[in-house]
Amino acid sequence: MKLHHALLAAVAVGAVTAPNAQAAEKKHARHHHVPAAKESGLKSEVEELKAQVAALREEIRAEHSTAAATQTQVATLQSQTSTVAQTASTAEQTATTAAAKADTAVAKADAVQVAETNTDKKVGALAWAGDTKVGGTVFFNYSNINQQSNGVKQATNGTGINLKRLYITIDHKFSDIWSANITTDVSNAIGETTNSNYTSANSSSYSEIGKGFYIKKAYLQAKLDPSLIIRAGSSDTAWVPYMEGIYGHRYIENELLDEYKLGTSADWGVSALGDLAGGLISYQVGVVNGAGYRSVQVTNSVDIDGRLSAQYKGFFAAVGGYSGKLGKDFYGTTIDHTATRIDGAAGYKSDLFTVGAEYVSSRNFNSVTSLNQDRDRGLSAFANFNITPKWQVFGRYDWIRQTDITTSTGVENAVRNAYFNFGLQWEVAKLVDLSLVYKRAQATNFNNPTGTIAWQEGAGTIGGTINGTYDEVGLFGLIKF
């Protein structure tokens, strides 16, 4: 490159000086008369030098162009190198950030796993709680009682408060098929205070204190289908709970069979129940102990209890029956009769009002181990009307006749009992009802030495020809939770 520059300079000098020399030669020739041949040779040299200069200039331009292209390539490569470096730096930073996030995620996952493990350990023992329901039902009243026998006031008269029932219920669902129920029954700790006032430790019934706690229901259930449910243990009987659901005022008075001791609401045994035809028809049939849920017996035979019912657009009807020894068929005990019972009910129930009637006819419920016989016929009619969503008026009327037949003489002794109640119910809150109620019963005993004044509260045994009355007025309450 330097050589080319030197040559170019020399040629340039020559090219510049050549015209001057030529002019000088001409002047000299004019003065000295230079020959023409010599002048022509000088011109040739000058032209040759110009050609060389032009060639060198083109070569220099080519070299400059190549150098510029090389510099451009170098700059491009430098720019690309810088971009690649920046990209690599960014990728490295991204990788570092991702690794940090991954470490954080792993740490969080480990923490969650530890927390879940700890939670499982803490909750594992109570995992059943989500499938378990606990509830309760309380019947209570504050009332005044006036009971008379042939116009004479009885010792049970007066005013007081009574906790008649306290049920605690535990329902647990093991699966869609299997479940279990335990229901406790707590009656007044000193017995039926409206029957007798056990005020002294010398009282024959004073020992009942502390014995008011029972297992009412304890059964295992298999719901194979809505049309077939199997229960084993102490569970609802076929008739009484069904009628309690229709009547709707169990906290004020027992339904007909339960009130007059011709049936019980629960018993030990095995039963099958279900709904048919989309719920239009329901049934229940069971083999039961017969002595009721408060008395578990081992006997030579079992009793049969059943019901078939139907409902359509509010109308309902049901028939039922019972046959057995009532838990008295022990080894070595003489059984004289089988207790039998036929039940019937019909009516209409809607959100506005309910009207219905229940009928019972039974034999030998008091004579299973007696040569004598007895029979009962009873009717209960009830109705209620919802004045507003929270206020309801209601009423009920019962009539029953119990006849004892002395087999040896054929003499019949009968007790008749007429009972009614009416009242006003207020729904204080959801599942809390309070009612102002008046009750009256009048019993007529035709020479029955063991007859009762009024079944509702079991006035006790009084001999002779008796006309007994029972009046009660007060506040009756129901609490569910």
C-alpha positions as CSV (number, residue, x, y, z in Angstrom):
1,M,0.0,0.0,0.0
2,K,2.8,2.5,0.9
3,L,4.7,1.6,-2.4
4,H,1.5,2.4,-4.4
5,H,1.2,5.7,-2.7
6,A,4.9,6.5,-3.4
7,L,4.5,5.6,-7.1
8,L,1.4,7.6,-7.3
9,A,3.1,10.6,-5.8
10,A,6.0,10.3,-8.2
11,V,3.8,10.0,-11.2
12,A,1.7,13.0,-9.9
13,V,4.8,15.1,-9.6
14,G,5.9,14.1,-13.0
15,A,2.5,14.8,-14.5
16,V,2.5,18.2,-12.9
17,T,6.0,19.1,-13.9
18,A,5.7,17.7,-17.4
19,P,3.6,20.6,-18.8
20,N,5.9,23.1,-17.2
21,A,8.8,21.4,-18.8
22,Q,7.0,21.2,-22.0
23,A,6.3,24.9,-21.9
24,A,9.9,25.6,-21.0
25,E,11.1,23.5,-23.9
26,K,8.9,25.3,-26.2
27,K,10.2,28.6,-25.0
28,H,13.7,27.2,-25.2
29,A,12.9,25.9,-28.6
30,R,11.7,29.2,-29.7
31,H,14.8,30.8,-28.4
32,H,17.1,27.8,-29.2
33,H,15.1,26.2,-32.0
34,V,14.6,22.6,-30.4
35,P,14.1,20.0,-33.1
36,A,10.5,18.7,-33.6
37,A,11.4,15.0,-33.1
38,K,12.5,15.7,-29.6
39,E,9.3,17.5,-28.7
40,S,7.2,14.5,-29.9
41,G,9.1,12.2,-27.5
42,L,8.4,14.3,-24.5
43,K,4.6,14.2,-25.2
44,S,4.7,10.4,-25.4
45,E,6.3,10.2,-22.0
46,V,3.8,12.5,-20.5
47,E,0.8,10.6,-21.8
48,E,2.3,7.4,-20.5
49,L,2.7,8.9,-17.1
50,K,-0.9,10.0,-17.1
51,A,-2.1,6.5,-17.9
52,Q,0.0,5.1,-15.1
53,V,-1.5,7.7,-12.7
54,A,-5.1,6.8,-13.8
55,A,-4.3,3.1,-13.3
56,L,-2.9,3.7,-9.9
57,R,-5.9,5.8,-8.9
58,E,-8.3,2.9,-9.9
59,E,-6.2,0.5,-7.9
60,I,-6.3,2.8,-4.9
61,R,-10.1,3.2,-5.2
62,A,-10.5,-0.7,-5.3
63,E,-8.3,-1.1,-2.2
64,H,-10.3,1.6,-0.4
65,S,-13.6,-0.1,-1.4
66,T,-12.3,-3.5,-0.2
67,A,-11.1,-1.9,3.1
68,A,-14.5,-0.3,3.6
69,A,-16.3,-3.6,3.0
70,T,-14.0,-5.3,5.4
71,Q,-14.7,-2.6,8.1
72,T,-18.5,-3.0,7.5
73,Q,-18.2,-6.8,8.0
74,V,-16.1,-6.3,11.1
75,A,-18.7,-3.8,12.5
76,T,-21.5,-6.3,11.6
77,L,-19.7,-9.1,13.3
78,Q,-19.0,-6.9,16.3
79,S,-22.7,-6.0,16.5
80,Q,-23.7,-9.6,16.2
81,T,-21.2,-10.7,18.8
82,S,-22.6,-8.0,21.1
83,T,-26.2,-9.2,20.5
84,V,-25.2,-12.8,21.1
85,A,-23.5,-11.8,24.3
86,Q,-26.5,-9.9,25.5
87,T,-28.8,-12.8,24.5
88,A,-26.5,-15.2,26.4
89,S,-26.5,-12.9,29.4
90,T,-30.3,-12.6,29.3
91,A,-30.7,-16.4,28.9
92,E,-28.3,-16.9,31.9
93,Q,-30.4,-14.5,34.0
94,T,-33.6,-16.2,32.9
95,A,-32.2,-19.6,33.8
96,T,-31.1,-18.3,37.2
97,T,-34.5,-16.8,37.8
98,A,-36.2,-20.1,36.7
99,A,-34.0,-22.1,39.0
100,A,-34.8,-19.8,41.9
101,K,-38.5,-20.1,41.2
102,A,-38.2,-23.9,40.9
103,D,-36.4,-24.0,44.3
104,T,-39.2,-21.9,45.8
105,A,-41.9,-24.1,44.3
106,V,-40.2,-27.2,45.6
107,A,-39.9,-25.6,49.0
108,K,-43.6,-24.7,48.9
109,A,-44.6,-28.2,47.8
110,D,-42.6,-29.7,50.6
111,A,-44.3,-27.3,53.1
112,V,-47.7,-28.1,51.7
113,Q,-47.0,-31.8,51.9
114,V,-45.8,-31.4,55.5
115,A,-48.9,-29.3,56.3
116,E,-51.2,-31.9,54.7
117,T,-49.5,-34.7,56.6
118,N,-49.9,-32.8,59.9
119,T,-53.6,-32.0,59.0
120,D,-54.3,-35.7,58.2
121,K,-52.7,-36.7,61.5
122,K,-54.8,-34.1,63.4
123,V,-58.1,-34.8,61.5
124,G,-57.7,-38.5,60.9
125,A,-59.3,-39.4,64.1
126,L,-62.3,-37.2,63.3
127,A,-62.6,-37.9,59.6
128,W,-66.0,-39.4,60.2
129,A,-67.4,-36.0,61.3
130,G,-68.3,-34.9,57.8
131,D,-70.7,-37.9,57.5
132,T,-72.1,-37.6,61.0
133,K,-75.1,-35.5,62.0
134,V,-75.9,-34.8,65.6
135,G,-79.3,-33.4,66.7
136,G,-81.8,-33.2,69.5
137,T,-85.4,-32.9,70.4
138,V,-86.9,-31.5,73.6
139,F,-90.5,-31.6,74.9
140,F,-91.2,-29.4,77.9
141,N,-94.2,-27.7,79.5
142,Y,-95.2,-25.3,82.3
143,S,-98.8,-26.0,83.3
144,N,-101.5,-26.4,85.9
145,I,-103.2,-29.7,86.6
146,N,-106.6,-30.3,88.2
147,Q,-107.5,-33.9,88.6
148,Q,-110.5,-35.2,90.5
149,S,-112.0,-38.6,91.3
150,N,-115.8,-38.4,92.0
151,G,-115.3,-34.7,92.6
152,V,-112.4,-35.1,95.1
153,K,-109.2,-33.4,94.2
154,Q,-106.1,-35.6,93.9
155,A,-102.5,-35.2,95.3
156,T,-101.1,-34.6,91.8
157,N,-102.9,-31.3,91.4
158,G,-100.8,-28.1,91.1
159,T,-98.5,-26.1,88.9
160,G,-95.1,-27.0,87.7
161,I,-92.6,-27.3,84.9
162,N,-91.7,-30.6,83.3
163,L,-89.1,-31.9,80.9
164,K,-91.1,-34.7,79.4
165,R,-88.5,-35.8,76.7
166,L,-85.0,-35.1,75.7
167,Y,-83.8,-37.0,72.6
168,I,-80.2,-36.8,71.4
169,T,-79.7,-38.3,68.0
170,I,-76.5,-39.3,66.2
171,D,-76.7,-40.4,62.5
172,H,-73.6,-41.6,60.7
173,K,-73.3,-42.5,57.0
174,F,-70.7,-45.1,56.2
175,S,-71.5,-45.2,52.5
176,D,-74.4,-44.7,50.1
177,I,-75.8,-48.0,51.5
178,W,-74.7,-48.4,55.1
179,S,-75.5,-46.0,57.9
180,A,-76.3,-46.2,61.7
181,N,-78.4,-44.3,64.2
182,I,-78.2,-43.9,67.9
183,T,-81.0,-42.0,69.8
184,T,-81.1,-41.5,73.5
185,D,-84.3,-41.0,75.4
186,V,-84.2,-38.9,78.6
187,S,-87.5,-38.7,80.5
188,N,-88.1,-36.8,83.7
189,A,-85.5,-38.0,86.2
190,I,-88.1,-38.7,89.0
191,G,-90.7,-40.4,86.8
192,E,-93.9,-38.9,85.5
193,T,-94.3,-36.0,87.9
194,T,-97.8,-35.3,86.6
195,N,-98.8,-38.7,87.9
196,S,-97.3,-38.8,91.4
197,N,-95.2,-36.4,93.5
198,Y,-92.3,-38.5,94.9
199,T,-91.4,-36.2,97.7
200,S,-90.0,-38.7,100.1
201,A,-87.2,-41.2,100.1
202,N,-89.7,-43.6,101.6
203,S,-91.8,-43.5,98.5
204,S,-92.0,-46.8,96.7
205,S,-91.1,-45.1,93.4
206,Y,-88.4,-42.8,94.8
207,S,-85.8,-45.3,93.4
208,E,-86.6,-44.1,89.9
209,I,-84.3,-41.1,90.4
210,G,-81.4,-41.2,88.0
211,K,-83.0,-44.0,85.9
212,G,-84.6,-41.7,83.2
213,F,-81.9,-42.3,80.6
214,Y,-82.5,-44.9,77.9
215,I,-81.3,-46.0,74.5
216,K,-84.4,-45.5,72.3
217,K,-82.9,-46.3,68.9
218,A,-79.6,-48.1,68.1
219,Y,-79.6,-49.7,64.6
220,L,-77.6,-50.5,61.6
221,Q,-79.3,-49.7,58.3
222,A,-78.7,-50.9,54.7
223,K,-80.4,-48.9,52.1
224,L,-80.3,-51.2,49.1
225,D,-82.9,-49.2,47.2
226,P,-85.6,-46.6,48.1
227,S,-88.0,-49.5,47.9
228,L,-85.9,-51.7,50.3
229,I,-84.3,-50.5,53.5
230,I,-83.2,-53.0,56.2
231,R,-82.8,-52.0,59.8
232,A,-81.4,-54.2,62.6
233,G,-81.5,-53.2,66.2
234,S,-83.8,-50.9,68.1
235,S,-85.6,-48.8,65.5
236,D,-89.0,-47.1,64.7
237,T,-92.0,-49.4,64.8
238,A,-94.4,-49.5,61.8
239,W,-97.3,-47.5,63.1
240,V,-96.7,-44.9,65.9
241,P,-93.9,-42.8,64.2
242,Y,-95.9,-42.8,61.0
243,M,-98.9,-41.3,62.8
244,E,-96.8,-38.9,64.8
245,G,-95.5,-37.4,61.5
246,I,-99.0,-36.8,60.3
247,Y,-100.4,-35.5,63.6
248,G,-97.6,-33.1,64.1
249,H,-98.2,-32.3,67.8
250,R,-96.4,-35.1,69.6
251,Y,-94.8,-32.7,72.1
252,I,-98.4,-31.9,73.3
253,E,-99.8,-35.4,73.4
254,N,-98.8,-39.0,72.3
255,E,-100.7,-40.3,69.4
256,L,-103.7,-42.7,70.0
257,L,-101.8,-46.1,70.3
258,D,-98.9,-44.7,72.3
259,E,-101.2,-42.7,74.6
260,Y,-103.3,-45.7,75.6
261,K,-100.4,-48.2,75.8
262,L,-101.5,-50.2,72.8
263,G,-98.2,-49.7,70.9
264,T,-94.8,-48.2,71.2
265,S,-92.7,-45.9,69.1
266,A,-89.6,-48.1,68.9
267,D,-88.6,-51.7,69.6
268,W,-85.8,-54.2,69.1
269,G,-85.7,-56.4,66.1
270,V,-85.3,-56.4,62.3
271,S,-87.5,-54.5,59.9
272,A,-87.8,-53.8,56.2
273,L,-89.4,-50.7,54.8
274,G,-89.4,-48.6,51.7
275,D,-91.4,-46.5,49.1
276,L,-93.0,-47.9,46.0
277,A,-94.5,-46.4,42.9
278,G,-92.5,-43.2,43.2
279,G,-93.5,-42.7,46.8
280,L,-97.2,-43.1,46.3
281,I,-97.1,-46.3,48.5
282,S,-95.0,-47.0,51.5
283,Y,-94.6,-50.1,53.7
284,Q,-92.9,-51.4,56.8
285,V,-92.9,-54.9,58.3
286,G,-90.7,-56.2,61.1
287,V,-90.1,-59.0,63.6
288,V,-89.7,-57.3,67.0
289,N,-89.1,-58.1,70.6
290,G,-92.6,-56.9,71.7
291,A,-91.6,-55.4,75.1
292,G,-90.6,-52.0,73.7
293,Y,-87.2,-50.3,73.5
294,R,-86.9,-49.9,77.3
295,S,-87.0,-53.6,77.8
296,V,-84.7,-56.0,75.9
297,Q,-85.9,-59.6,76.3
298,V,-84.8,-63.0,75.2
299,T,-88.0,-64.9,74.4
300,N,-89.2,-68.1,72.7
301,S,-91.0,-66.1,70.0
302,V,-91.0,-62.8,68.3
303,D,-93.9,-60.4,67.3
304,I,-94.9,-59.2,63.9
305,D,-95.5,-55.5,63.2
306,G,-96.6,-54.0,59.9
307,R,-98.1,-51.1,58.0
308,L,-99.1,-50.3,54.4
309,S,-99.9,-46.7,53.5
310,A,-100.5,-44.5,50.5
311,Q,-100.6,-40.8,49.8
312,Y,-101.7,-38.8,46.7
313,K,-101.8,-35.0,46.4
314,G,-102.1,-34.6,50.1
315,F,-104.6,-37.4,50.8
316,F,-103.4,-40.2,52.9
317,A,-104.6,-43.6,54.1
318,A,-103.0,-46.5,56.0
319,V,-103.7,-49.9,57.5
320,G,-101.6,-51.8,60.0
321,G,-101.5,-54.7,62.3
322,Y,-99.7,-56.4,65.1
323,S,-99.5,-59.9,66.5
324,G,-97.4,-61.4,69.3
325,K,-96.7,-62.1,72.9
326,L,-95.4,-58.6,73.8
327,G,-92.0,-59.9,75.1
328,K,-93.6,-62.2,77.7
329,D,-93.0,-65.5,76.1
330,F,-90.2,-66.7,78.5
331,Y,-89.2,-70.3,79.0
332,G,-91.5,-71.8,81.7
333,T,-94.1,-69.1,81.4
334,T,-97.7,-70.0,80.5
335,I,-98.9,-68.0,77.5
336,D,-102.7,-67.8,77.5
337,H,-103.4,-65.3,74.7
338,T,-101.7,-63.6,71.7
339,A,-102.1,-59.9,71.6
340,T,-103.5,-58.6,68.3
341,R,-104.2,-55.2,66.9
342,I,-105.7,-53.7,63.7
343,D,-104.9,-50.0,62.8
344,G,-106.4,-47.6,60.3
345,A,-106.0,-44.0,59.4
346,A,-107.1,-41.6,56.7
347,G,-107.2,-37.8,56.0
348,Y,-105.7,-34.9,54.1
349,K,-102.5,-32.9,54.9
350,S,-101.3,-29.7,53.1
351,D,-99.3,-26.7,53.9
352,L,-102.5,-24.8,54.9
353,F,-104.3,-27.4,57.0
354,T,-104.5,-31.0,58.2
355,V,-107.5,-33.1,59.0
356,G,-107.3,-36.8,59.9
357,A,-108.6,-39.7,61.9
358,E,-107.0,-42.8,63.4
359,Y,-108.8,-46.0,64.5
360,V,-107.6,-49.0,66.6
361,S,-109.1,-52.3,67.6
362,S,-107.1,-54.6,69.8
363,R,-107.4,-57.8,71.9
364,N,-105.5,-59.1,74.9
365,F,-102.9,-56.5,75.2
366,N,-103.3,-56.9,79.0
367,S,-104.0,-60.6,79.0
368,V,-101.1,-62.4,77.4
369,T,-100.4,-64.4,80.6
370,S,-104.0,-64.2,82.0
371,L,-107.0,-66.5,81.5
372,N,-109.2,-63.4,81.3
373,Q,-109.4,-61.4,78.2
374,D,-109.5,-57.7,77.2
375,R,-110.3,-55.7,74.1
376,D,-110.0,-52.1,73.1
377,R,-111.6,-49.9,70.5
378,G,-110.6,-46.3,70.0
379,L,-110.9,-43.4,67.6
380,S,-108.8,-40.2,67.4
381,A,-109.7,-37.2,65.2
382,F,-107.4,-34.2,64.8
383,A,-107.1,-31.0,62.7
384,N,-105.0,-27.9,62.5
385,F,-105.1,-24.7,60.4
386,N,-102.3,-22.3,59.7
387,I,-103.6,-18.8,60.2
388,T,-100.2,-17.4,59.1
389,P,-96.9,-19.0,58.4
390,K,-96.0,-18.8,62.1
391,W,-99.4,-19.1,63.8
392,Q,-101.6,-22.2,63.9
393,V,-104.8,-23.3,65.7
394,F,-105.3,-27.0,66.4
395,G,-107.5,-29.5,68.2
396,R,-108.0,-33.2,68.8
397,Y,-110.6,-35.5,70.2
398,D,-110.1,-39.1,71.4
399,W,-112.7,-41.7,72.4
400,I,-111.7,-45.2,73.7
401,R,-113.4,-48.1,75.4
402,Q,-111.4,-50.8,77.2
403,T,-113.3,-53.9,78.3
404,D,-112.0,-56.6,80.7
405,I,-113.8,-60.0,80.4
406,T,-113.6,-62.4,83.3
407,T,-113.5,-65.7,81.4
408,S,-114.9,-67.9,84.3
409,T,-118.0,-65.7,84.8
410,G,-118.3,-63.9,81.5
411,V,-118.6,-60.6,83.3
412,E,-117.4,-57.5,81.4
413,N,-116.0,-54.4,83.1
414,A,-115.5,-51.4,80.8
415,V,-113.8,-48.1,81.1
416,R,-114.5,-45.3,78.7
417,N,-112.3,-42.3,78.2
418,A,-113.1,-39.2,76.3
419,Y,-110.4,-36.7,75.8
420,F,-109.9,-33.5,73.8
421,N,-107.3,-30.7,73.5
422,F,-107.1,-27.4,71.6
423,G,-104.6,-24.6,71.4
424,L,-102.7,-22.0,69.6
425,Q,-99.2,-22.7,68.3
426,W,-96.5,-20.0,67.7
427,E,-93.4,-20.8,65.7
428,V,-91.0,-18.7,67.8
429,A,-88.1,-19.6,65.5
430,K,-87.2,-22.3,63.0
431,L,-87.6,-25.7,64.8
432,V,-88.9,-24.0,68.0
433,D,-92.6,-24.1,68.7
434,L,-94.5,-22.8,71.7
435,S,-98.2,-23.5,72.3
436,L,-100.9,-22.4,74.7
437,V,-103.0,-25.6,75.3
438,Y,-106.0,-26.7,77.2
439,K,-106.6,-30.4,77.8
440,R,-109.5,-32.3,79.3
441,A,-110.2,-36.0,79.9
442,Q,-113.2,-37.7,81.4
443,A,-113.1,-41.4,82.3
444,T,-116.0,-43.5,83.5
445,N,-115.2,-46.8,85.3
446,F,-118.0,-49.4,85.6
447,N,-117.0,-51.3,88.7
448,N,-113.5,-51.9,87.4
449,P,-111.2,-52.4,90.5
450,T,-108.1,-51.7,88.5
451,G,-109.3,-48.9,86.2
452,T,-107.6,-45.6,85.7
453,I,-109.0,-42.1,86.0
454,A,-107.5,-40.8,82.8
455,W,-105.0,-42.6,80.6
456,Q,-103.2,-39.4,79.5
457,E,-101.3,-39.1,82.7
458,G,-102.0,-42.5,84.4
459,A,-103.8,-41.4,87.5
460,G,-103.2,-44.7,89.3
461,T,-105.6,-47.5,90.4
462,I,-108.8,-46.7,92.2
463,G,-111.5,-49.2,93.0
464,G,-115.2,-48.8,92.9
465,T,-117.4,-47.0,90.5
466,I,-115.4,-44.0,89.4
467,N,-116.0,-40.9,87.4
468,G,-112.7,-39.2,86.9
469,T,-111.8,-35.9,85.3
470,Y,-108.5,-34.4,84.3
471,D,-107.9,-30.7,83.3
472,E,-104.6,-29.1,82.3
473,V,-103.8,-25.7,80.9
474,G,-100.4,-24.3,80.2
475,L,-97.5,-23.7,77.8
476,F,-96.1,-26.6,75.9
477,G,-92.8,-26.3,73.9
478,L,-90.8,-28.1,71.3
479,I,-87.1,-27.5,70.5
480,K,-85.2,-29.2,67.7
481,F,-81.5,-28.8,66.9
